[in-house]
Amino acid sequence: MVNLSEFDDEQDELYTTSGGFVTPKVTEAQSKMRLDKFLADSFPEFSRSQMARFIESDSVRLLSDPNRVLAVDDKVRTDDIYQITPPDAVPANPEPENIPLDVLYEDDDLLVVNKPAGLVVHPGAGNPRGTLVNALLAHCRDSLSGIGGVKRPGIVHRIDKDTSGILVVAKNDFTHTRLSEQFAEHTIERIYQAFVWGYVQKTTGVVVGDIGRSPHNRQKMAIVPNGKKAVTHYERMAVFGKGVASHIQCILETGRTHQIRVHMSSIGHSLIGDPVYGSIPKSAPDFAKYFPRQALHAGFLGFTHPRTGERLQFEAPLPEDMQALLEQLEEL
């Protein structure tokens, strides 16, 4: 960890540590400036959009509160110091790849796809190719008008690699901006199907817990003080095997990284197949114990079309692996 006493108010050069770049302290004049602008002003060799990507990829830390999850539009405060650890470089222009897509809807502004489990959404360190973005570039071809002046699909929201289900993708800046506003205003409807360990006693319930990086394991999320507000509503659909497992439906009021996985684990009902947040009960049958991914499917998505104003709703049935899991659980 960097010693905060090493920095004084007058310092303005680029500081480097083994962990990346460290900003000077935020001055009184800079207080309440947007985080992406402050970082870009501090390091002119990086553009503001690059800094926004660093923030969104969790590559920026507030040194006084390193577990806090930062957002692009956060306001900096006097004496704040930030550390930037740029992610490994990935191709600036992902290549189109002929990867089959399950397209539920498409027009000139957007498309809705049903992502299979195992498909990474966006190129990144360790996954430069074979992603949903590569597939979309091949599928859309000349129908992309450009996001930020670059021909690339606009990923408005993501789901984990090993979660299946519905995503909406923007084809132009107008659509990307309007859809992002709907997510920020929580007017997007998202319903997930999940199979969890244990007997979920309440027919309906809500889990409220701010989510941020785990202070014990930076690769995990957790309910932490000063995390981002997170609210998950759930409904019990069925109970199997005298309570060994339950089928639940989760409605997201917010959309934080690993939200359902963290929230359900926090109330003692981790997802079947979740190797990160799960704990397998001794009574678990082998077919569920060795389910190869978290049993989570984004089965419903509803939003207002940014251009037409029409309310659109899409459903995707359980994928084959989760349907087979359901049928086996029902036999218990």
Legacy VTK file of the C-alpha trace (Angstrom):
# vtk DataFile Version 3.0
C-alpha trace
ASCII
DATASET POLYDATA
POINTS 332 float
0.000 0.000 0.000
1.234 3.491 -0.823
2.050 5.741 2.117
-0.266 8.748 1.856
2.236 10.937 3.707
4.544 10.725 0.672
2.360 13.194 -1.191
1.798 16.902 -0.604
-0.588 19.394 -2.137
1.918 20.881 -4.560
3.019 17.677 -6.253
1.672 17.268 -9.778
3.949 14.835 -11.599
3.032 11.246 -12.506
3.786 9.021 -9.528
4.490 5.374 -10.162
4.371 2.427 -7.815
4.540 -1.294 -8.317
0.742 -1.109 -8.442
0.477 1.487 -11.223
0.015 5.267 -11.248
-0.910 7.392 -8.253
-2.540 10.802 -8.561
-1.631 13.916 -6.631
-4.055 14.881 -3.889
-7.307 16.450 -5.016
-7.117 20.190 -4.383
-9.937 22.331 -3.029
-10.394 23.789 -6.503
-10.805 20.295 -7.959
-13.214 19.080 -5.274
-16.560 17.869 -6.686
-15.027 17.358 -10.125
-16.125 14.154 -11.890
-13.693 11.329 -11.284
-13.039 10.606 -14.974
-12.240 14.272 -15.635
-9.964 14.553 -12.598
-7.966 11.497 -13.669
-7.689 12.705 -17.268
-6.567 16.142 -16.072
-4.003 14.504 -13.802
-2.583 12.318 -16.569
-3.000 14.078 -19.960
-1.398 11.136 -21.763
-4.666 9.275 -21.143
-7.953 10.444 -22.637
-11.056 10.929 -20.526
-12.713 7.972 -22.259
-9.689 5.806 -21.415
-9.975 6.847 -17.786
-13.684 6.002 -17.856
-12.811 2.517 -19.105
-10.217 2.116 -16.338
-12.864 3.046 -13.756
-15.457 0.708 -15.254
-12.959 -2.162 -15.346
-12.233 -1.692 -11.621
-8.680 -0.532 -12.342
-8.934 2.588 -10.140
-8.761 2.616 -6.336
-9.372 5.358 -3.784
-6.387 4.838 -1.499
-8.210 5.933 1.640
-11.032 3.439 0.946
-9.676 0.783 -1.466
-12.742 -1.466 -1.208
-15.102 1.212 -2.433
-16.558 0.556 -5.898
-16.016 3.668 -8.009
-18.172 5.065 -10.792
-17.245 7.339 -13.677
-19.483 10.148 -12.417
-18.339 10.006 -8.785
-17.295 13.394 -7.414
-13.756 13.644 -6.030
-13.120 15.226 -2.650
-10.331 17.393 -1.302
-7.237 15.323 -0.368
-8.439 12.184 -2.179
-5.648 10.176 -3.833
-6.344 7.551 -6.486
-4.277 4.659 -7.746
-4.665 3.516 -11.359
-3.582 0.055 -12.440
-4.332 -0.125 -16.177
-5.549 -3.564 -17.275
-3.505 -5.629 -19.691
-3.763 -4.342 -23.220
-6.384 -5.873 -25.493
-6.893 -5.247 -29.200
-8.181 -1.687 -29.750
-10.416 -2.920 -32.530
-11.760 -6.422 -31.853
-11.963 -8.595 -34.941
-15.292 -9.928 -36.211
-15.683 -13.661 -35.612
-18.332 -15.951 -37.007
-19.771 -17.120 -33.684
-23.440 -18.209 -33.784
-25.860 -15.890 -31.985
-29.381 -16.468 -30.698
-30.947 -13.154 -31.756
-34.353 -12.497 -30.191
-34.914 -9.084 -31.789
-33.077 -6.681 -34.089
-33.690 -3.335 -35.782
-31.571 -0.379 -36.898
-30.942 0.775 -33.329
-30.438 -2.311 -31.206
-30.538 -6.036 -30.935
-31.470 -8.420 -28.141
-29.530 -11.659 -27.794
-29.808 -14.756 -25.627
-26.225 -15.357 -24.477
-25.182 -18.938 -23.784
-23.252 -19.821 -20.645
-19.506 -19.858 -21.259
-19.452 -16.872 -23.620
-17.552 -13.831 -22.354
-19.304 -10.561 -23.175
-16.374 -8.236 -23.876
-12.707 -8.776 -24.868
-10.330 -8.396 -21.971
-7.174 -9.739 -20.419
-7.198 -13.483 -21.005
-10.126 -13.259 -23.420
-9.025 -11.191 -26.436
-11.132 -13.242 -28.862
-14.174 -15.482 -28.935
-16.416 -13.017 -27.114
-19.923 -11.713 -27.652
-18.462 -8.484 -29.029
-16.474 -10.405 -31.667
-19.659 -12.249 -32.627
-21.695 -9.034 -32.803
-19.154 -7.352 -35.076
-19.490 -10.229 -37.533
-23.276 -10.329 -37.249
-23.950 -6.590 -37.550
-21.376 -5.813 -40.262
-22.390 -2.527 -41.904
-25.456 -1.948 -39.721
-23.311 -0.383 -36.974
-23.336 3.414 -37.196
-20.684 3.776 -34.523
-20.410 4.226 -30.772
-18.181 7.131 -29.810
-17.068 7.435 -33.415
-15.870 3.828 -33.552
-17.659 0.955 -35.248
-18.352 -1.368 -32.353
-21.458 -2.677 -30.609
-22.532 -0.790 -27.507
-22.525 -3.134 -24.537
-24.960 -1.453 -22.148
-24.919 -4.166 -19.470
-23.156 -7.461 -18.917
-23.792 -10.834 -17.372
-21.113 -13.187 -16.099
-19.390 -15.583 -18.478
-21.069 -18.580 -16.820
-24.511 -16.986 -16.560
-26.861 -17.449 -19.502
-29.588 -15.139 -20.700
-30.810 -11.968 -22.348
-28.759 -8.870 -23.169
-29.685 -5.737 -25.122
-26.970 -4.218 -27.312
-26.936 -0.708 -28.809
-25.922 -0.073 -32.422
-25.402 3.686 -32.139
-24.649 6.463 -29.660
-28.263 7.630 -29.377
-29.500 4.188 -28.372
-26.552 3.530 -26.078
-27.128 6.776 -24.176
-30.891 6.280 -23.810
-30.594 2.663 -22.696
-27.877 3.599 -20.192
-30.238 6.208 -18.758
-32.935 3.566 -18.300
-30.498 1.337 -16.411
-29.431 4.273 -14.231
-33.082 5.133 -13.510
-33.901 1.464 -12.722
-36.688 1.328 -15.314
-35.237 -1.766 -16.992
-37.034 -4.963 -15.944
-34.680 -7.888 -15.294
-35.830 -11.249 -13.963
-33.444 -14.151 -13.343
-34.144 -17.822 -12.736
-31.866 -19.507 -10.207
-31.462 -22.774 -8.339
-30.046 -22.375 -4.851
-29.051 -24.651 -2.003
-31.432 -25.105 0.891
-35.060 -24.485 1.710
-35.951 -20.859 1.025
-38.539 -20.331 3.750
-40.115 -17.069 2.627
-42.421 -17.153 -0.373
-41.159 -13.675 -1.280
-38.389 -11.573 0.141
-35.892 -8.811 -0.492
-32.167 -8.660 0.164
-30.621 -5.229 0.710
-26.864 -4.960 1.064
-24.302 -2.565 -0.414
-21.863 -4.430 -2.661
-18.161 -3.760 -3.160
-14.867 -5.606 -3.444
-14.259 -8.091 -0.674
-11.586 -6.805 1.734
-10.325 -10.394 2.029
-10.243 -11.379 -1.641
-10.065 -8.782 -4.393
-11.407 -11.305 -6.916
-14.719 -11.511 -5.031
-17.535 -9.097 -4.311
-19.126 -8.828 -0.882
-21.602 -6.857 1.184
-19.411 -4.078 2.557
-19.776 -0.640 4.141
-19.634 2.147 1.545
-20.341 -0.265 -1.298
-22.818 0.457 -4.087
-26.498 0.226 -3.182
-27.847 -3.192 -4.162
-31.389 -4.543 -3.852
-32.611 -7.988 -4.959
-36.241 -9.103 -4.741
-36.877 -12.820 -4.875
-39.806 -15.230 -5.094
-39.694 -18.920 -4.211
-40.972 -20.998 -7.104
-40.400 -24.537 -5.767
-38.590 -26.578 -3.115
-36.931 -29.924 -3.888
-35.944 -33.000 -1.906
-37.365 -31.893 1.445
-35.392 -28.688 1.310
-32.050 -29.671 -0.240
-32.550 -27.029 -2.936
-34.993 -24.372 -4.142
-35.966 -22.724 -7.400
-36.208 -18.953 -7.070
-36.958 -16.018 -9.328
-34.936 -12.837 -8.726
-35.975 -9.345 -9.776
-33.141 -6.844 -9.806
-33.830 -3.361 -8.506
-30.150 -2.552 -9.057
-27.500 -4.303 -11.114
-24.178 -4.751 -9.329
-21.387 -7.160 -10.150
-22.325 -10.673 -8.904
-25.358 -9.157 -7.141
-27.615 -12.211 -7.052
-24.731 -14.535 -6.200
-23.575 -12.335 -3.302
-27.051 -11.561 -1.965
-28.348 -15.125 -2.002
-25.143 -16.407 -0.419
-25.499 -13.749 2.299
-28.845 -15.248 3.409
-27.560 -18.811 3.350
-28.755 -19.854 -0.108
-25.795 -19.816 -2.472
-26.351 -20.787 -6.083
-25.926 -24.384 -7.152
-22.728 -24.669 -9.176
-21.204 -21.417 -7.901
-17.522 -22.127 -7.155
-16.852 -18.639 -5.773
-19.700 -17.912 -3.361
-21.091 -21.401 -2.892
-20.905 -23.960 -0.115
-22.247 -27.413 -0.942
-24.416 -29.108 1.700
-23.569 -32.664 2.717
-26.969 -33.856 1.505
-26.400 -32.561 -2.027
-27.018 -35.130 -4.794
-24.077 -35.672 -7.128
-25.843 -34.308 -10.212
-26.284 -30.946 -8.456
-23.009 -31.060 -6.559
-21.086 -31.226 -9.827
-23.225 -28.837 -11.876
-20.531 -27.083 -13.946
-21.602 -23.436 -13.570
-23.693 -21.168 -11.389
-27.321 -22.108 -12.035
-28.404 -18.619 -13.047
-30.287 -17.512 -16.155
-31.380 -14.015 -17.174
-34.740 -15.117 -18.500
-36.665 -11.838 -18.853
-35.753 -8.331 -20.024
-38.100 -5.396 -20.471
-37.267 -1.841 -21.560
-38.583 1.120 -23.540
-37.327 1.362 -27.104
-35.205 4.547 -27.138
-36.466 5.735 -30.511
-40.070 4.538 -30.759
-41.074 4.681 -27.102
-42.583 1.202 -27.363
-42.284 -1.024 -24.307
-40.484 -4.211 -25.329
-40.373 -7.448 -23.345
-38.364 -10.575 -24.070
-38.255 -14.027 -22.508
-35.767 -16.847 -22.934
-36.556 -20.330 -21.588
-34.160 -22.190 -19.333
-31.174 -23.467 -21.321
-30.785 -27.220 -21.709
-28.403 -27.682 -18.786
-30.628 -25.839 -16.307
-33.754 -27.539 -17.649
-32.085 -30.910 -17.094
-31.097 -29.809 -13.584
-34.698 -28.804 -12.882
-36.031 -32.163 -14.027
-33.532 -34.035 -11.843
-34.358 -31.882 -8.826
-38.056 -32.508 -9.318
-37.395 -36.268 -8.989
-35.872 -35.929 -5.520
LINES 1 333
332 0 1 2 3 4 5 6 7 8 9 10 11 12 13 14 15 16 17 18 19 20 21 22 23 24 25 26 27 28 29 30 31 32 33 34 35 36 37 38 39 40 41 42 43 44 45 46 47 48 49 50 51 52 53 54 55 56 57 58 59 60 61 62 63 64 65 66 67 68 69 70 71 72 73 74 75 76 77 78 79 80 81 82 83 84 85 86 87 88 89 90 91 92 93 94 95 96 97 98 99 100 101 102 103 104 105 106 107 108 109 110 111 112 113 114 115 116 117 118 119 120 121 122 123 124 125 126 127 128 129 130 131 132 133 134 135 136 137 138 139 140 141 142 143 144 145 146 147 148 149 150 151 152 153 154 155 156 157 158 159 160 161 162 163 164 165 166 167 168 169 170 171 172 173 174 175 176 177 178 179 180 181 182 183 184 185 186 187 188 189 190 191 192 193 194 195 196 197 198 199 200 201 202 203 204 205 206 207 208 209 210 211 212 213 214 215 216 217 218 219 220 221 222 223 224 225 226 227 228 229 230 231 232 233 234 235 236 237 238 239 240 241 242 243 244 245 246 247 248 249 250 251 252 253 254 255 256 257 258 259 260 261 262 263 264 265 266 267 268 269 270 271 272 273 274 275 276 277 278 279 280 281 282 283 284 285 286 287 288 289 290 291 292 293 294 295 296 297 298 299 300 301 302 303 304 305 306 307 308 309 310 311 312 313 314 315 316 317 318 319 320 321 322 323 324 325 326 327 328 329 330 331
